[in-house]
Amino acid sequence: MKVNVEVDATPEELRRFFGWPDVQPLHEEMLRTIRERMQAGTEGYDPATLMQSFMPSQFQNMEGIQRAFWDAMAGGYGRSGGGSGGREGGSGND
């Protein structure tokens, strides 16, 4: 049996319905902080350095991001039941 439900609601209405917190003030504060840092260091502006304070510790460098990506892909690949397009397996498209 297949059931389709269509909901006509705004993101704000859905957020309230599910009881999710309103993160708009946090979002605005983060954007304000980023804007201030960008304006203060316009000459030496480095987006990666700017975002480091907002990212989890495992994402502080490119190797951490790549490791997290590959771990997520390997976990998803293992749960999906296999296939020939995995990281170790050959897809024939080399």
N, C-alpha and C positions, 0 to 999 in steps of 0.2 A: 504494500500500500504506500502510496506517495501523497504527501500532504504539503501544499505550498501555502505559506502565510505571508501576506504582504502588509507591511506596516508603514503608514504615512505619518512620520513624526520627525521632528527636528532633532539634531544631536543633543541639544539641551534637554528636551523632553525625555529622550531615552536615558540620558545620564540620571535624571531625577527618578525615572521609573525603576531603574536597576539599583538605585541607591549609591551610585558611584560618586566620589568626591568631586567637587568643582576645582579643577586645577588651573583655571584661567588666571587667578592672581599669581600663582607660582610661575606660570608660563610668562606672564608679563614681567615679573621681577627678573627672571633669567634673561629675557631679551634686553631689559634695561641694563643689566650687568654686562652682558656681552657688548652692547652698544657703547657703554662707557669705556670698557677695556679697548675696544677698537679705536675709539676716538683718542684715548690717552696715548696709545702706541702706534699711531698711524704709520710712522716711518718704519718701525721694526715689526709691523703686524705679521703674525704667524698664526694662521687658523688652527693648526694642530696643537700648538702650545696653549692657545686660548681655550680650546675645548677640553684639555686634559683634566682640569679641575672638575668638570661636569661628568666625566666618564668613570666607570668602575675601574678598579686597579688592574684587572686583567686586560683591559683595553688601552693601557697607557702607551703601548708601542704597537707597531704594525704586526710583529710576530704574534702578539697576544690576540689581535683581531683575527689573524689568519687561523690561529689554533682554534679559537672559538668557532669560527666558520666551519673548519674541517670537522671538528668534533660534532657539531650540529648536523652536518651532512652525513657523517658516518653513522650517527645515531638514527637518523631518519632512514638511511639506506638499509640499516639492519632491521628495522621494524617493518619495512615495506614488503619484505618477503623476497628480496633479491632482485636480480636483473643483471644485464650485462653492461650497464652504463656506469658502474661504480668506479671509485677511485683506483682500486687495484685491478679490477677486471677490465678487459679490453672491450671497447665499444665498436671497434672496427673503423672508427673515424679518425685514426691517428694520422 
